[in-house]
Amino acid sequence: MTRLTIALTAFLALALSIGVFRITYQVDELEKELHSLNKEILDEQETIHILKAEWSYLNDPARLESLAKRYLNLEEMKGGQLINLDQLDKKLLIPQDPNTKPAKLEQ
């Protein structure tokens, strides 16, 4: 009976030590994966920071104004170009060319 108890205790000790050994390696692998994921998160946060800075630069109003002046050839708006809603119908119905028919608005 004592030999059986010693054999079972030795077997149980061996099984538990193998289990602890496997769990230790699994924990090491998970810690490596966690470290890798944390590094990726930091890299992505840095990329986001860089992209936000670039976005701020690209949307700078002074830069956009200079690009618009250089490439769009826009002219400044004059007060005579503005109309209110009451004048809108009159502007649409008065033909510029006497030979053209007025435009009709459909609702």
Secondary structure as GFF3:
##gff-version 3
##sequence-region A 1 107
A	DSSP	alpha_helix	2	58	.	.	.	ID=ss1
A	DSSP	alpha_helix	61	71	.	.	.	ID=ss2
A	DSSP	three_ten_helix	79	81	.	.	.	ID=ss3
A	DSSP	alpha_helix	85	93	.	.	.	ID=ss4
###
